[in-house]
């Protein structure tokens, strides 16, 4: 017989796993890695279940961000190693279709600007949820989101807006 806490956790997992998985999946290329990281979020939640006040979406996304940060750092170390190996072997990368304009602009943003835009647009968090994930007040989150939007606009090459509007017309 399952306890009330176990049943509550099962309900949390059932309701929130899809959102957490989508959050992680947008940030990693490999679906299996995304599944592992999303599962790790709930492993941490289970380990902290009795110690934490009610677990909500902001807390889960914060855990996911921390786990993603660990995964990114590990991945960056692997990429750097592979690059050094490629250079020492004299290989060069072939040109592929480049990233989209949005990807190029997004890559040029500061991490904190990129992060808040992803929380707002990709993850569709409310301003209060964004504030909780970023561990700041709602007004500070609004200011950060506004500044991130402005930074994005400034990085879009001149004429790109006009081209996009012509394509849409």
C-alpha positions as semicolon CSV with decimal commas, in nm:
position;residue;x (nm);y (nm);z (nm)
1;X;0,000;0,000;0,000
2;X;0,140;0,335;-0,103
3;X;0,162;0,617;0,147
4;X;-0,001;0,954;0,093
5;X;0,339;1,108;0,019
6;X;0,415;0,845;-0,244
7;X;0,077;0,897;-0,409
8;X;0,137;1,274;-0,411
9;X;0,476;1,226;-0,571
10;X;0,331;0,993;-0,835
11;X;0,070;1,258;-0,917
12;X;0,340;1,526;-0,938
13;X;0,546;1,308;-1,172
14;X;0,246;1,229;-1,391
15;X;0,145;1,595;-1,417
16;X;0,484;1,761;-1,445
17;X;0,711;1,514;-1,625
18;X;0,598;1,620;-1,975
19;X;0,673;1,989;-1,901
20;X;1,009;1,913;-1,741
21;X;1,101;1,681;-2,029
22;X;1,013;1,948;-2,289
23;X;1,215;2,204;-2,092
24;X;1,520;1,976;-2,093
25;X;1,467;1,845;-2,449
26;X;1,482;2,194;-2,598
27;X;1,822;2,236;-2,443
28;X;1,987;1,907;-2,540
29;X;2,023;1,742;-2,880
30;X;1,992;1,381;-2,771
31;X;1,644;1,260;-2,666
32;X;1,795;0,986;-2,448
33;X;2,005;1,241;-2,259
34;X;1,692;1,455;-2,217
35;X;1,505;1,156;-2,072
36;X;1,790;1,086;-1,831
37;X;1,808;1,447;-1,717
38;X;1,431;1,474;-1,674
39;X;1,435;1,152;-1,472
40;X;1,718;1,295;-1,262
41;X;1,504;1,599;-1,183
42;X;1,242;1,372;-1,031
43;X;1,507;1,164;-0,856
44;X;1,624;1,482;-0,684
45;X;1,263;1,577;-0,611
46;X;1,204;1,236;-0,453
47;X;1,522;1,262;-0,244
48;X;1,416;1,607;-0,121
49;X;1,044;1,528;-0,101
50;X;1,018;1,552;0,278
51;X;1,274;1,834;0,314
52;X;1,125;2,077;0,062
53;X;0,814;2,287;0,094
54;X;0,557;2,203;-0,172
55;X;0,737;2,113;-0,493
56;X;0,616;2,334;-0,776
57;X;0,707;2,393;-1,137
58;X;0,958;2,665;-1,052
59;X;1,145;2,436;-0,812
60;X;1,150;2,153;-1,067
61;X;1,277;2,387;-1,341
62;X;1,545;2,520;-1,108
63;X;1,665;2,164;-1,043
64;X;1,653;2,098;-1,419
65;X;1,860;2,411;-1,488
66;X;2,121;2,299;-1,236
67;X;2,139;1,951;-1,386
68;X;2,159;2,097;-1,737
69;X;2,444;2,320;-1,626
70;X;2,633;2,015;-1,503
71;X;2,561;1,834;-1,830
72;X;2,671;2,136;-2,039
73;X;2,999;2,166;-1,851
74;X;3,065;1,797;-1,901
75;X;2,974;1,824;-2,270
76;X;3,196;2,130;-2,316
77;X;3,491;1,941;-2,172
78;X;3,425;1,656;-2,416
79;X;3,393;1,895;-2,711
80;X;3,718;2,069;-2,617
81;X;3,890;1,733;-2,597
82;X;3,754;1,627;-2,937
83;X;3,860;1,960;-3,087
84;X;4,213;1,918;-2,956
85;X;4,218;1,565;-3,097
86;X;4,089;1,689;-3,435
87;X;4,350;1,964;-3,447
88;X;4,631;1,728;-3,355
89;X;4,519;1,488;-3,628
90;X;4,491;1,768;-3,887
91;X;4,117;1,726;-3,958
92;X;3,898;2,018;-4,063
93;X;3,522;2,045;-4,036
94;X;3,320;2,058;-4,357
95;X;3,070;2,340;-4,400
96;X;2,707;2,247;-4,348
97;X;2,391;2,446;-4,376
98;X;2,442;2,718;-4,119
99;X;2,219;2,780;-3,823
100;X;1,909;2,996;-3,864
101;X;1,921;3,369;-3,801
102;X;1,739;3,321;-3,470
103;X;1,993;3,058;-3,364
104;X;2,280;3,287;-3,462
105;X;2,136;3,578;-3,266
106;X;2,048;3,353;-2,974
107;X;2,404;3,219;-2,961
108;X;2,537;3,574;-2,938
109;X;2,320;3,664;-2,638
110;X;2,453;3,657;-2,286
111;X;2,360;3,338;-2,101
112;X;2,124;3,515;-1,863
113;X;1,938;3,684;-2,154
114;X;1,911;3,356;-2,343
115;X;1,789;3,180;-2,030
116;X;1,507;3,420;-1,949
117;X;1,387;3,426;-2,311
118;X;1,373;3,046;-2,311
119;X;1,180;3,043;-1,985
120;X;0,930;3,296;-2,119
121;X;0,882;3,175;-2,476
122;X;0,985;2,812;-2,499
123;X;0,875;2,702;-2,154
124;X;0,581;2,942;-2,133
125;X;0,629;3,013;-1,765
126;X;0,433;3,289;-1,600
127;X;0,621;3,591;-1,472
128;X;0,586;3,465;-1,113
129;X;0,725;3,124;-1,215
130;X;1,014;3,290;-1,400
131;X;1,087;3,499;-1,090
132;X;1,088;3,186;-0,875
133;X;1,321;3,000;-1,113
134;X;1,558;3,298;-1,128
135;X;1,521;3,355;-0,754
136;X;1,427;3,720;-0,785
137;X;1,116;3,934;-0,753
138;X;0,854;3,957;-1,027
139;X;0,944;4,318;-1,107
140;X;1,311;4,222;-1,145
141;X;1,211;3,933;-1,372
142;X;1,003;4,172;-1,587
143;X;1,298;4,409;-1,618
144;X;1,532;4,121;-1,706
145;X;1,290;3,993;-1,971
146;X;1,254;4,342;-2,119
147;X;1,632;4,385;-2,134
148;X;1,676;4,041;-2,290
149;X;1,419;4,125;-2,559
150;X;1,601;4,452;-2,632
151;X;1,936;4,272;-2,649
152;X;1,786;4,024;-2,896
153;X;1,643;4,305;-3,113
154;X;1,977;4,487;-3,118
155;X;2,158;4,175;-3,239
156;X;1,921;4,112;-3,531
157;X;2,100;4,236;-3,845
158;X;1,959;4,547;-4,013
159;X;1,713;4,455;-4,283
160;X;1,627;4,115;-4,134
161;X;1,295;4,248;-4,001
162;X;1,202;4,383;-4,345
163;X;1,290;4,051;-4,511
164;X;1,081;3,859;-4,258
165;X;0,785;4,091;-4,311
166;X;0,809;4,054;-4,692
167;X;0,811;3,674;-4,659
168;X;0,505;3,688;-4,432
169;X;0,310;3,914;-4,672
